[in-house]
Amino acid sequence: MSRAPIPRWHRAVTAARRHLAAGDRERGANPVELAVMMPLILVLLFASIQVAAVFLARSTALNAAQSGVNAQRLHQAGDGAGVNRATGFLEAAGGWLVGWDKAGPSCVTTDDVEVTCTVSGRSLSVVPGVDFAVRQTAHGTVERVTPP
């Protein structure tokens, strides 16, 4: 009896099986490595997002304080002009700075020479239980008319 010839595709499949069987010792290593590294990757991801949220909260607070100083330092600005402008800025800025409305922005004019506005609050928390206090202050001189 003679044997039927082995088709080409069968030879290719057999060679592929042998090749895969030779590297069988490390089979499944990639999922294990990923399972070990994934918590570290997630921690780094959330930490970077939290750092970005802190910087955005600081930027928001500083811009609100500068806006309040610019409004309060105008010649003959009314009482509370800086606080109103800073409050309006914070209401329009979104939720990056939370808790600012408890104490509210404060603007103080000293001796009709200098204006200091302070805005404080907390950054938006991405990681539960992590809370960063934010406090920014801006200064400016009061505009006044001087004789020539």
C-alpha positions in Angstrom: 0.0 0.0 0.0 1.2 3.4 -0.8 0.6 6.5 1.4 -1.2 9.5 0.2 1.1 12.6 -0.1 0.9 15.1 2.7 -0.6 18.4 1.6 1.5 21.6 1.9 -0.8 23.3 4.4 -0.5 20.3 6.7 3.3 20.7 6.8 2.9 24.5 7.5 0.5 23.8 10.4 2.8 21.1 11.8 5.8 23.5 11.6 3.9 26.3 13.3 2.8 23.9 16.1 6.4 22.8 16.7 7.5 26.4 16.8 4.9 27.4 19.3 5.5 24.3 21.5 9.2 25.2 21.7 8.5 28.5 23.4 5.8 27.0 25.6 7.8 27.6 28.8 6.9 31.3 28.8 3.4 30.9 27.6 1.1 33.2 29.7 3.9 35.4 31.0 2.6 38.6 29.4 -0.8 38.6 31.2 1.1 38.0 34.5 3.4 40.9 33.9 0.5 43.1 33.0 -1.3 42.1 36.2 1.7 43.0 38.2 2.3 46.3 36.5 -1.3 47.5 36.1 -1.8 48.8 39.7 1.4 50.8 39.4 0.3 52.2 36.0 -3.1 53.2 37.5 -1.5 54.9 40.5 0.7 56.9 38.2 -2.2 57.8 36.0 -4.4 59.0 38.8 -1.5 60.8 40.5 -0.7 62.8 37.4 -4.4 63.7 37.0 -4.5 64.9 40.6 -1.3 67.0 40.1 -2.9 68.6 37.1 -6.1 69.3 39.1 -4.0 71.0 41.9 -2.3 73.2 39.3 -5.6 74.2 37.7 -7.0 75.0 41.1 -4.0 77.2 41.9 -4.2 78.9 38.6 -8.0 79.6 39.0 -7.4 81.0 42.5 -4.6 83.3 41.3 -6.6 84.5 38.3 -9.6 85.3 40.6 -7.3 87.2 43.0 -5.7 89.2 40.2 -9.2 90.0 38.8 -10.3 91.2 42.2 -7.2 93.4 42.6 -7.7 94.9 39.1 -11.3 95.8 40.0 -10.5 97.2 43.5 -7.5 99.3 42.5 -9.4 101.4 40.0 -9.7 105.1 41.0 -12.6 105.6 43.3 -13.7 101.9 43.1 -16.6 101.1 45.4 -16.3 98.9 48.5 -16.6 95.3 47.5 -15.8 95.8 43.8 -12.8 93.4 44.1 -14.7 90.8 46.0 -17.6 90.9 43.5 -15.3 90.6 40.5 -13.4 87.7 42.1 -16.6 86.0 43.0 -17.9 86.4 39.5 -14.7 84.9 38.1 -14.9 81.9 40.4 -18.5 81.2 39.5 -17.7 81.3 35.8 -14.4 79.3 36.1 -16.0 75.9 36.8 -15.3 73.5 39.6 -11.5 73.2 39.7 -11.4 75.2 43.0 -14.0 73.9 45.5 -15.0 75.3 48.8 -14.0 78.8 47.9 -17.5 80.1 48.7 -17.2 79.1 52.4 -14.8 81.9 53.3 -15.2 83.8 50.0 -12.6 86.0 48.4 -11.3 88.8 50.5 -9.9 92.1 49.3 -8.2 94.6 51.7 -7.1 98.1 50.9 -4.3 99.4 53.1 -4.0 103.2 53.6 -5.5 103.8 50.1 -2.2 102.7 48.7 -2.2 99.0 48.1 -4.9 96.3 47.5 -4.4 92.7 48.5 -6.9 90.1 47.4 -6.8 86.5 48.7 -8.7 83.5 47.4 -8.6 80.1 49.1 -10.3 76.8 48.7 -9.4 73.2 47.9 -8.5 71.5 44.6 -10.8 69.1 43.0 -10.1 65.6 44.3 -9.6 62.8 41.8 -8.4 60.3 44.3 -10.8 59.8 47.2 -9.5 61.1 50.6 -6.8 63.2 49.0 -7.4 66.9 49.6 -5.1 69.8 48.8 -5.6 73.3 50.2 -5.1 76.2 47.8 -4.5 79.8 48.7 -3.4 82.5 46.3 -2.8 86.2 46.9 -2.4 89.1 44.5 -1.2 92.7 45.3 -1.6 95.9 43.4 -1.4 99.7 44.0 -4.4 101.8 44.1 -4.8 104.3 41.2 -4.9 107.9 42.2 -4.7 111.3 40.6 -1.4 113.1 41.2 -0.7 116.8 40.5 1.5 117.5 37.5 
